[in-house]
Amino acid sequence: MFDKIAFRIQGSRIDVAGQSFPLGELTADILNIMPEEFDRLYALTENLGEGKDQEVMEGIYALLKERRLFQLLAAEGVRWDADKFREIVGDIYAFNQTMFRFIDRFLMHLKKLDPENYAAALYDFYTDPHLDKMMVTFFHNPMHSFSLFDNIEVRFIPMEVPGNPDNYAVYEVYSSETLQGFLKIDFMKAVMAGHVIRRCQNCRRFFLLTQGYKTIYCDRPLADNPKRTCRQQGAKNIAKQKAEGNPVLHGYDKAYQRITADKSRGRITEEEWRAAKHALADIRDIAKAGRISDREAESQMDKEALYQALHITRKGGR
C-alpha cells in the first residue's frame, strides 16, 4: 500500500520517480481533471464496500493514470487500498475546487506577473472575507476538505546533479502522506519560483507559465484543427474582435480577404496581390492616423476602386 509520495526540489524543478519537471507542471495536469472526469471517479468511490472493491479500484486507477503524476507513481509499483482511493479522490476535489477559485479570481487578473504579485494574490485569497465560500472545507463535505496545514517531511541533501558529473547541488527532499500535500508544495514552490498556472481562454484548460509574460492562451493543438494552437486561434480572435469594433479595421479585413480570394482563384497575379495588399495597409494606416475619414477609407478600400487605382485588370469577370 502507498503511504507517501517522495520527491525532491532543486531550483525551479521537481523530480518525481527519477523524472524532472518545471515546478507546477504536474499540478496543472491534475487541475485539468474536468468535472465530468471527477464525477466518474467519485461515482466509482461510492461503489467501494459493495463487494467488488478490486474491480472498482482498478477502474479508479485506470482513470487516475491518465494523469502524469499517477503514471510516475504507477511506474514505482504503487498500489492503494479502498480508503486511500477515497482520500485521493477527496483531495483532488478539495484542491482543484479551491485552487480553481484562486487562479480564476486572483491570478488571472494580475497586471504584473512576478513572484511578489503571486504572493500578494495568495495573501489576498487567504485573507478574503469570503474565503469560507471559496475554499472547500469540512462544512461542505468532511471527506473533501482543503487543509491549511499538512504533515510534510523535508530533508536537505547534497546530491550530484543528474546528467552533470562532478556537479553537486543541495536538494530539498520531501515526502508527503497525502496527494493534497504534494500538490500544495508543487503549486506554492512554483509561485515562489515565478511560475504561474493560468487558464486558457480558448480551451478552458489550465497551463503553466514559467516566464512572466502575459498570455491567456496555451500552446495546445485545437481539437478540431491540430495544425493550429489555442494561442494562434486566440490571436485570430483578438484581431477579429478589434476589427469588429473599428470600421476601418473591419473594412481592411474584408478587403484583404477579397483580394486574397482573387489571387487564389487566379484572377489577379501574385505581384498584383502584393501591390493591392500594400495599398490596403497604407489606406488603413492613413485612416487610423486621422488623415482621411472612415467613409473615405471604406471607399478607397472597395475592391473595384482599389484595382482601378492600381491599374489592375481582374481576369474572369467582375
FIMIBA-496987 format. One record per residue (C-alpha): residue number from 1; chain; x, y, z. Coordinates in nm, 4 decimals, always signed. Layout:
REM residues N
+-----+-------+----------+----------+----------+
!   n ! chain !        x !        y !        z !
+-----+-------+----------+----------+----------+
! NUM !     A !        X !        Y !        Z !
...
+-----+-------+----------+----------+----------+
This chain:
REM residues 318
+-----+-------+----------+----------+----------+
!   n ! chain !        x !        y !        z !
+-----+-------+----------+----------+----------+
!   1 !     A !  +0.0000 !  +0.0000 !  +0.0000 !
!   2 !     A !  +0.1200 !  +0.3502 !  -0.0848 !
!   3 !     A !  +0.1981 !  +0.5609 !  +0.2223 !
!   4 !     A !  +0.3946 !  +0.8592 !  +0.0930 !
!   5 !     A !  +0.4824 !  +1.0481 !  -0.2214 !
!   6 !     A !  +0.8591 !  +1.1025 !  -0.2300 !
!   7 !     A !  +1.0036 !  +1.3838 !  -0.4414 !
!   8 !     A !  +1.2831 !  +1.6369 !  -0.4464 !
!   9 !     A !  +1.3137 !  +2.0015 !  -0.5485 !
!  10 !     A !  +1.6179 !  +2.1903 !  -0.6689 !
!  11 !     A !  +1.5881 !  +2.5400 !  -0.8113 !
!  12 !     A !  +1.2764 !  +2.5684 !  -1.0257 !
!  13 !     A !  +1.2321 !  +2.1954 !  -1.0925 !
!  14 !     A !  +1.0775 !  +1.8998 !  -0.9146 !
!  15 !     A !  +1.1889 !  +1.5374 !  -0.9516 !
!  16 !     A !  +0.9400 !  +1.2536 !  -0.9107 !
!  17 !     A !  +1.0265 !  +0.8893 !  -0.9771 !
!  18 !     A !  +1.3542 !  +0.9926 !  -1.1381 !
!  19 !     A !  +1.1961 !  +1.2371 !  -1.3842 !
!  20 !     A !  +1.2270 !  +1.6158 !  -1.3725 !
!  21 !     A !  +0.9541 !  +1.8732 !  -1.4393 !
!  22 !     A !  +0.9167 !  +2.2513 !  -1.4072 !
!  23 !     A !  +0.7537 !  +2.3325 !  -1.0740 !
!  24 !     A !  +0.3783 !  +2.3493 !  -1.1213 !
!  25 !     A !  +0.3542 !  +2.1354 !  -1.4343 !
!  26 !     A !  +0.2289 !  +1.8200 !  -1.2607 !
!  27 !     A !  -0.0197 !  +2.0243 !  -1.0582 !
!  28 !     A !  -0.1577 !  +2.1935 !  -1.3720 !
!  29 !     A !  -0.2209 !  +1.8462 !  -1.5138 !
!  30 !     A !  -0.4190 !  +1.7440 !  -1.2031 !
!  31 !     A !  -0.6163 !  +2.0705 !  -1.2181 !
!  32 !     A !  -0.7243 !  +1.9666 !  -1.5674 !
!  33 !     A !  -0.9330 !  +1.6816 !  -1.4308 !
!  34 !     A !  -1.2615 !  +1.8149 !  -1.5642 !
!  35 !     A !  -1.5904 !  +1.7925 !  -1.3671 !
!  36 !     A !  -1.7183 !  +1.5060 !  -1.5815 !
!  37 !     A !  -1.3967 !  +1.3107 !  -1.5148 !
!  38 !     A !  -1.4219 !  +1.3748 !  -1.1432 !
!  39 !     A !  -1.7862 !  +1.2666 !  -1.1446 !
!  40 !     A !  -1.6768 !  +0.9301 !  -1.2852 !
!  41 !     A !  -1.4075 !  +0.8983 !  -1.0184 !
!  42 !     A !  -1.6461 !  +0.9918 !  -0.7400 !
!  43 !     A !  -1.9165 !  +0.7549 !  -0.8660 !
!  44 !     A !  -1.6662 !  +0.4700 !  -0.8519 !
!  45 !     A !  -1.5608 !  +0.5513 !  -0.4940 !
!  46 !     A !  -1.9283 !  +0.5416 !  -0.3958 !
!  47 !     A !  -1.9276 !  +0.1754 !  -0.5027 !
!  48 !     A !  -1.6405 !  +0.0801 !  -0.2733 !
!  49 !     A !  -1.7514 !  -0.1564 !  +0.0003 !
!  50 !     A !  -2.0211 !  -0.3112 !  -0.2179 !
!  51 !     A !  -1.8359 !  -0.6392 !  -0.2608 !
!  52 !     A !  -1.6476 !  -0.5624 !  -0.5836 !
!  53 !     A !  -1.3713 !  -0.3450 !  -0.4445 !
!  54 !     A !  -1.0935 !  -0.4869 !  -0.6628 !
!  55 !     A !  -1.2864 !  -0.4222 !  -0.9837 !
!  56 !     A !  -1.3883 !  -0.0726 !  -0.8686 !
!  57 !     A !  -1.0329 !  +0.0174 !  -0.7615 !
!  58 !     A !  -0.8986 !  -0.0938 !  -1.0986 !
!  59 !     A !  -1.1490 !  +0.1407 !  -1.2623 !
!  60 !     A !  -1.0404 !  +0.4324 !  -1.0411 !
!  61 !     A !  -0.6752 !  +0.3523 !  -1.1014 !
!  62 !     A !  -0.7262 !  +0.3476 !  -1.4785 !
!  63 !     A !  -0.8813 !  +0.6972 !  -1.4683 !
!  64 !     A !  -0.6091 !  +0.8349 !  -1.2406 !
!  65 !     A !  -0.3346 !  +0.7001 !  -1.4648 !
!  66 !     A !  -0.4478 !  +0.9361 !  -1.7416 !
!  67 !     A !  -0.2553 !  +1.1993 !  -1.5393 !
!  68 !     A !  +0.1231 !  +1.2197 !  -1.5474 !
!  69 !     A !  +0.1755 !  +1.2106 !  -1.1702 !
!  70 !     A !  -0.0093 !  +0.8807 !  -1.1337 !
!  71 !     A !  +0.1796 !  +0.7334 !  -1.4280 !
!  72 !     A !  +0.5014 !  +0.8119 !  -1.2409 !
!  73 !     A !  +0.3735 !  +0.6583 !  -0.9185 !
!  74 !     A !  +0.2487 !  +0.3532 !  -1.1076 !
!  75 !     A !  +0.5966 !  +0.3096 !  -1.2551 !
!  76 !     A !  +0.7213 !  +0.2637 !  -0.8992 !
!  77 !     A !  +0.4706 !  -0.0141 !  -0.8379 !
!  78 !     A !  +0.2445 !  +0.1981 !  -0.6176 !
!  79 !     A !  -0.0901 !  +0.0490 !  -0.5172 !
!  80 !     A !  -0.3619 !  +0.1726 !  -0.2823 !
!  81 !     A !  -0.6411 !  +0.0275 !  -0.0724 !
!  82 !     A !  -1.0041 !  +0.1449 !  -0.0768 !
!  83 !     A !  -0.9552 !  +0.4083 !  +0.1951 !
!  84 !     A !  -0.6576 !  +0.5566 !  +0.0108 !
!  85 !     A !  -0.8573 !  +0.5805 !  -0.3104 !
!  86 !     A !  -1.1321 !  +0.7690 !  -0.1254 !
!  87 !     A !  -0.8724 !  +1.0047 !  +0.0224 !
!  88 !     A !  -0.7080 !  +1.0687 !  -0.3167 !
!  89 !     A !  -1.0381 !  +1.1456 !  -0.4891 !
!  90 !     A !  -1.1352 !  +1.3729 !  -0.1996 !
!  91 !     A !  -0.8012 !  +1.5560 !  -0.2234 !
!  92 !     A !  -0.8465 !  +1.6082 !  -0.5969 !
!  93 !     A !  -1.1862 !  +1.7665 !  -0.5398 !
!  94 !     A !  -1.0768 !  +1.9863 !  -0.2481 !
!  95 !     A !  -0.7568 !  +2.1061 !  -0.4137 !
!  96 !     A !  -0.8989 !  +2.1582 !  -0.7622 !
!  97 !     A !  -1.2104 !  +2.3444 !  -0.6492 !
!  98 !     A !  -1.0180 !  +2.5715 !  -0.4108 !
!  99 !     A !  -0.7276 !  +2.6461 !  -0.6440 !
! 100 !     A !  -0.9628 !  +2.6993 !  -0.9373 !
! 101 !     A !  -1.1212 !  +2.9885 !  -0.7497 !
! 102 !     A !  -0.7800 !  +3.1278 !  -0.6515 !
! 103 !     A !  -0.6485 !  +3.1133 !  -1.0074 !
! 104 !     A !  -0.9679 !  +3.2360 !  -1.1723 !
! 105 !     A !  -1.0420 !  +3.5243 !  -0.9328 !
! 106 !     A !  -0.6952 !  +3.6313 !  -0.8190 !
! 107 !     A !  -0.4160 !  +3.5166 !  -1.0527 !
! 108 !     A !  -0.5874 !  +3.5669 !  -1.3888 !
! 109 !     A !  -0.6388 !  +3.9391 !  -1.3289 !
! 110 !     A !  -0.2875 !  +4.0373 !  -1.2209 !
! 111 !     A !  -0.1432 !  +4.3301 !  -1.4167 !
! 112 !     A !  +0.2153 !  +4.2242 !  -1.3499 !
! 113 !     A !  +0.3338 !  +3.8638 !  -1.3419 !
! 114 !     A !  +0.6134 !  +3.8095 !  -1.0907 !
! 115 !     A !  +0.6668 !  +3.6187 !  -0.7618 !
! 116 !     A !  +0.5855 !  +3.9216 !  -0.5448 !
! 117 !     A !  +0.2474 !  +3.9733 !  -0.7104 !
! 118 !     A !  +0.1722 !  +3.5997 !  -0.6958 !
! 119 !     A !  +0.2422 !  +3.6068 !  -0.3213 !
! 120 !     A !  +0.0272 !  +3.9175 !  -0.2787 !
! 121 !     A !  -0.2573 !  +3.7449 !  -0.4665 !
! 122 !     A !  -0.2264 !  +3.4421 !  -0.2379 !
! 123 !     A !  -0.2346 !  +3.6709 !  +0.0680 !
! 124 !     A !  -0.5489 !  +3.8415 !  -0.0664 !
! 125 !     A !  -0.7068 !  +3.5000 !  -0.1204 !
! 126 !     A !  -0.6334 !  +3.3699 !  +0.2301 !
! 127 !     A !  -0.7493 !  +3.6941 !  +0.3942 !
! 128 !     A !  -1.0581 !  +3.7416 !  +0.1781 !
! 129 !     A !  -1.3736 !  +3.7793 !  +0.3948 !
! 130 !     A !  -1.5465 !  +3.5282 !  +0.1666 !
! 131 !     A !  -1.2713 !  +3.2671 !  +0.1895 !
! 132 !     A !  -1.5080 !  +3.0174 !  +0.3509 !
! 133 !     A !  -1.7186 !  +3.0248 !  +0.0332 !
! 134 !     A !  -1.4178 !  +2.9783 !  -0.1978 !
! 135 !     A !  -1.2305 !  +2.7124 !  -0.0027 !
! 136 !     A !  -1.3642 !  +2.3575 !  +0.0181 !
! 137 !     A !  -1.3985 !  +2.2905 !  +0.3924 !
! 138 !     A !  -1.5411 !  +2.0279 !  +0.6257 !
! 139 !     A !  -1.8666 !  +2.2213 !  +0.6194 !
! 140 !     A !  -1.9071 !  +2.1249 !  +0.2531 !
! 141 !     A !  -1.8088 !  +1.7588 !  +0.2920 !
! 142 !     A !  -1.5936 !  +1.6006 !  +0.5664 !
! 143 !     A !  -1.4309 !  +1.3750 !  +0.3059 !
! 144 !     A !  -1.3414 !  +1.6652 !  +0.0733 !
! 145 !     A !  -1.1664 !  +1.9457 !  +0.2564 !
! 146 !     A !  -0.8796 !  +2.1793 !  +0.1713 !
! 147 !     A !  -0.6479 !  +2.1810 !  +0.4719 !
! 148 !     A !  -0.4331 !  +2.4782 !  +0.5662 !
! 149 !     A !  -0.1802 !  +2.2537 !  +0.7422 !
! 150 !     A !  -0.0133 !  +1.9395 !  +0.6085 !
! 151 !     A !  +0.2331 !  +1.6940 !  +0.7585 !
! 152 !     A !  +0.5352 !  +1.7055 !  +0.5295 !
! 153 !     A !  +0.8791 !  +1.5583 !  +0.5904 !
! 154 !     A !  +1.1710 !  +1.7539 !  +0.4455 !
! 155 !     A !  +1.5469 !  +1.6977 !  +0.4386 !
! 156 !     A !  +1.8230 !  +1.8955 !  +0.2720 !
! 157 !     A !  +2.0670 !  +1.6650 !  +0.0962 !
! 158 !     A !  +2.3701 !  +1.7494 !  -0.1221 !
! 159 !     A !  +2.3497 !  +1.5352 !  -0.4333 !
! 160 !     A !  +2.5155 !  +1.5017 !  -0.7712 !
! 161 !     A !  +2.3198 !  +1.6835 !  -1.0420 !
! 162 !     A !  +2.1700 !  +1.4272 !  -1.2852 !
! 163 !     A !  +2.3444 !  +1.4398 !  -1.6212 !
! 164 !     A !  +2.6243 !  +1.6650 !  -1.4879 !
! 165 !     A !  +2.9030 !  +1.4523 !  -1.3421 !
! 166 !     A !  +3.1090 !  +1.6155 !  -1.0674 !
! 167 !     A !  +2.8424 !  +1.8880 !  -1.0249 !
! 168 !     A !  +2.6585 !  +1.8993 !  -0.6952 !
! 169 !     A !  +2.3592 !  +2.0875 !  -0.5546 !
! 170 !     A !  +2.1567 !  +2.0899 !  -0.2330 !
! 171 !     A !  +1.8204 !  +1.9267 !  -0.2925 !
! 172 !     A !  +1.5095 !  +1.9631 !  -0.0789 !
! 173 !     A !  +1.3920 !  +1.6044 !  -0.0381 !
! 174 !     A !  +1.0278 !  +1.5708 !  +0.0633 !
! 175 !     A !  +0.7763 !  +1.3044 !  +0.1435 !
! 176 !     A !  +0.4049 !  +1.3704 !  +0.1743 !
! 177 !     A !  +0.1463 !  +1.1319 !  +0.3134 !
! 178 !     A !  -0.1286 !  +1.2895 !  +0.1020 !
! 179 !     A !  -0.1833 !  +1.3906 !  -0.2571 !
! 180 !     A !  -0.3040 !  +1.7297 !  -0.1365 !
! 181 !     A !  +0.0237 !  +1.7900 !  +0.0453 !
! 182 !     A !  +0.2227 !  +1.7129 !  -0.2689 !
! 183 !     A !  +0.0081 !  +1.9397 !  -0.4877 !
! 184 !     A !  +0.0377 !  +2.2322 !  -0.2462 !
! 185 !     A !  +0.4160 !  +2.2100 !  -0.2346 !
! 186 !     A !  +0.4418 !  +2.1847 !  -0.6123 !
! 187 !     A !  +0.1996 !  +2.4764 !  -0.6556 !
! 188 !     A !  +0.3459 !  +2.7055 !  -0.3871 !
! 189 !     A !  +0.7053 !  +2.6351 !  -0.4847 !
! 190 !     A !  +0.6075 !  +2.7181 !  -0.8428 !
! 191 !     A !  +0.4702 !  +3.0537 !  -0.7256 !
! 192 !     A !  +0.7926 !  +3.1203 !  -0.5334 !
! 193 !     A !  +0.9975 !  +3.0354 !  -0.8446 !
! 194 !     A !  +0.7995 !  +3.2804 !  -1.0586 !
! 195 !     A !  +0.5902 !  +3.0147 !  -1.2333 !
! 196 !     A !  +0.2158 !  +3.0638 !  -1.2566 !
! 197 !     A !  -0.0758 !  +2.8420 !  -1.3562 !
! 198 !     A !  -0.3294 !  +3.0149 !  -1.5779 !
! 199 !     A !  -0.6490 !  +2.9092 !  -1.7539 !
! 200 !     A !  -0.6628 !  +2.9136 !  -2.1329 !
! 201 !     A !  -0.9466 !  +3.1338 !  -2.2544 !
! 202 !     A !  -0.9906 !  +2.9162 !  -2.5619 !
! 203 !     A !  -0.9877 !  +2.5519 !  -2.4474 !
! 204 !     A !  -1.0546 !  +2.6429 !  -2.0790 !
! 205 !     A !  -0.7785 !  +2.4128 !  -1.9542 !
! 206 !     A !  -0.5008 !  +2.5092 !  -1.7159 !
! 207 !     A !  -0.1438 !  +2.5608 !  -1.8334 !
! 208 !     A !  +0.1884 !  +2.6579 !  -1.6775 !
! 209 !     A !  +0.3790 !  +2.9793 !  -1.7495 !
! 210 !     A !  +0.7441 !  +2.9759 !  -1.6452 !
! 211 !     A !  +0.8078 !  +3.3300 !  -1.7726 !
! 212 !     A !  +0.6304 !  +3.6460 !  -1.6585 !
! 213 !     A !  +0.4747 !  +3.7358 !  -1.9919 !
! 214 !     A !  +0.1040 !  +3.7908 !  -2.0075 !
! 215 !     A !  -0.0925 !  +3.5448 !  -2.2144 !
! 216 !     A !  -0.4343 !  +3.3918 !  -2.1716 !
! 217 !     A !  -0.3878 !  +3.1171 !  -2.4307 !
! 218 !     A !  -0.1961 !  +2.7892 !  -2.4149 !
! 219 !     A !  +0.0027 !  +2.6158 !  -2.6902 !
! 220 !     A !  -0.2129 !  +2.3032 !  -2.7118 !
! 221 !     A !  -0.3365 !  +2.1950 !  -3.0580 !
! 222 !     A !  -0.7025 !  +2.2682 !  -3.1302 !
! 223 !     A !  -0.9276 !  +1.9638 !  -3.1008 !
! 224 !     A !  -1.0866 !  +2.0290 !  -3.4399 !
! 225 !     A !  -0.7695 !  +2.1542 !  -3.6131 !
! 226 !     A !  -0.4458 !  +2.0049 !  -3.4717 !
! 227 !     A !  -0.2352 !  +2.2192 !  -3.7069 !
! 228 !     A !  -0.3358 !  +2.5308 !  -3.5108 !
! 229 !     A !  -0.2875 !  +2.6051 !  -3.1414 !
! 230 !     A !  -0.5055 !  +2.7854 !  -2.8903 !
! 231 !     A !  -0.2553 !  +3.0734 !  -2.8967 !
! 232 !     A !  -0.2836 !  +3.1076 !  -3.2738 !
! 233 !     A !  -0.6618 !  +3.0901 !  -3.2547 !
! 234 !     A !  -0.6598 !  +3.3434 !  -2.9724 !
! 235 !     A !  -0.4587 !  +3.5898 !  -3.1794 !
! 236 !     A !  -0.7070 !  +3.5469 !  -3.4621 !
! 237 !     A !  -0.9997 !  +3.6005 !  -3.2247 !
! 238 !     A !  -0.8438 !  +3.9165 !  -3.0802 !
! 239 !     A !  -0.7806 !  +4.0552 !  -3.4291 !
! 240 !     A !  -1.1392 !  +3.9777 !  -3.5258 !
! 241 !     A !  -1.2774 !  +4.1455 !  -3.2131 !
! 242 !     A !  -1.0669 !  +4.4544 !  -3.2784 !
! 243 !     A !  -1.1793 !  +4.4673 !  -3.6386 !
! 244 !     A !  -1.5448 !  +4.4330 !  -3.5413 !
! 245 !     A !  -1.5107 !  +4.7292 !  -3.3085 !
! 246 !     A !  -1.3332 !  +4.9508 !  -3.5614 !
! 247 !     A !  -1.4909 !  +5.0235 !  -3.9028 !
! 248 !     A !  -1.1524 !  +5.0895 !  -4.0652 !
! 249 !     A !  -1.0037 !  +4.7597 !  -3.9438 !
! 250 !     A !  -1.3257 !  +4.5800 !  -4.0326 !
! 251 !     A !  -1.3113 !  +4.7253 !  -4.3852 !
! 252 !     A !  -0.9454 !  +4.6366 !  -4.4182 !
! 253 !     A !  -1.0077 !  +4.2781 !  -4.3116 !
! 254 !     A !  -1.2920 !  +4.2321 !  -4.5618 !
! 255 !     A !  -1.0968 !  +4.3935 !  -4.8473 !
! 256 !     A !  -0.7896 !  +4.1813 !  -4.7706 !
! 257 !     A !  -0.9977 !  +3.8636 !  -4.7809 !
! 258 !     A !  -1.1437 !  +3.9638 !  -5.1191 !
! 259 !     A !  -0.8119 !  +4.0334 !  -5.2888 !
! 260 !     A !  -0.6648 !  +3.7152 !  -5.1414 !
! 261 !     A !  -0.9596 !  +3.5168 !  -5.2793 !
! 262 !     A !  -0.8952 !  +3.6713 !  -5.6226 !
! 263 !     A !  -0.5299 !  +3.5678 !  -5.6047 !
! 264 !     A !  -0.6136 !  +3.2089 !  -5.5043 !
! 265 !     A !  -0.8573 !  +3.1833 !  -5.7979 !
! 266 !     A !  -0.6020 !  +3.3169 !  -6.0440 !
! 267 !     A !  -0.7951 !  +3.6361 !  -6.1169 !
! 268 !     A !  -0.5018 !  +3.8563 !  -6.0177 !
! 269 !     A !  -0.1314 !  +3.7751 !  -6.0165 !
! 270 !     A !  +0.0913 !  +3.7348 !  -5.7115 !
! 271 !     A !  +0.2568 !  +4.0684 !  -5.7931 !
! 272 !     A !  -0.0811 !  +4.2419 !  -5.8265 !
! 273 !     A !  -0.1946 !  +4.0929 !  -5.4964 !
! 274 !     A !  +0.1155 !  +4.2234 !  -5.3185 !
! 275 !     A !  +0.0586 !  +4.5709 !  -5.4626 !
! 276 !     A !  -0.3070 !  +4.5657 !  -5.3525 !
! 277 !     A !  -0.2118 !  +4.4363 !  -5.0074 !
! 278 !     A !  +0.0373 !  +4.7178 !  -4.9519 !
! 279 !     A !  -0.2114 !  +4.9760 !  -5.0800 !
! 280 !     A !  -0.4756 !  +4.8494 !  -4.8358 !
! 281 !     A !  -0.2304 !  +4.8721 !  -4.5477 !
! 282 !     A !  -0.1455 !  +5.2301 !  -4.6463 !
! 283 !     A !  -0.5145 !  +5.3294 !  -4.6579 !
! 284 !     A !  -0.5730 !  +5.1624 !  -4.3200 !
! 285 !     A !  -0.2781 !  +5.3407 !  -4.1561 !
! 286 !     A !  -0.3705 !  +5.6803 !  -4.3039 !
! 287 !     A !  -0.7276 !  +5.6423 !  -4.1750 !
! 288 !     A !  -0.6075 !  +5.5324 !  -3.8296 !
! 289 !     A !  -0.3888 !  +5.8449 !  -3.8181 !
! 290 !     A !  -0.6989 !  +6.0559 !  -3.8848 !
! 291 !     A !  -0.5777 !  +6.1922 !  -4.2183 !
! 292 !     A !  -0.8862 !  +6.0623 !  -4.4020 !
! 293 !     A !  -1.2349 !  +5.9800 !  -4.2743 !
! 294 !     A !  -1.3652 !  +5.6267 !  -4.2169 !
! 295 !     A !  -1.6028 !  +5.6776 !  -4.5107 !
! 296 !     A !  -1.3170 !  +5.7804 !  -4.7422 !
! 297 !     A !  -1.1152 !  +5.4799 !  -4.6309 !
! 298 !     A !  -1.4079 !  +5.2478 !  -4.6959 !
! 299 !     A !  -1.4495 !  +5.3968 !  -5.0437 !
! 300 !     A !  -1.0809 !  +5.3564 !  -5.1287 !
! 301 !     A !  -1.0741 !  +5.0001 !  -4.9937 !
! 302 !     A !  -1.3578 !  +4.8970 !  -5.2245 !
! 303 !     A !  -1.2093 !  +4.6280 !  -5.4458 !
! 304 !     A !  -1.3109 !  +4.7818 !  -5.7768 !
! 305 !     A !  -1.1850 !  +5.1280 !  -5.6757 !
! 306 !     A !  -0.8607 !  +4.9756 !  -5.5451 !
! 307 !     A !  -0.7958 !  +4.7780 !  -5.8640 !
! 308 !     A !  -0.8741 !  +5.0826 !  -6.0772 !
! 309 !     A !  -0.6313 !  +5.2998 !  -5.8796 !
! 310 !     A !  -0.3597 !  +5.0382 !  -5.9193 !
! 311 !     A !  -0.4412 !  +4.9682 !  -6.2885 !
! 312 !     A !  -0.5175 !  +4.6047 !  -6.2089 !
! 313 !     A !  -0.7446 !  +4.4209 !  -6.4528 !
! 314 !     A !  -0.9238 !  +4.1347 !  -6.2853 !
! 315 !     A !  -0.9492 !  +3.8227 !  -6.5020 !
! 316 !     A !  -1.2658 !  +3.6177 !  -6.5303 !
! 317 !     A !  -1.5403 !  +3.8765 !  -6.4953 !
! 318 !     A !  -1.6260 !  +4.1171 !  -6.2175 !
+-----+-------+----------+----------+----------+
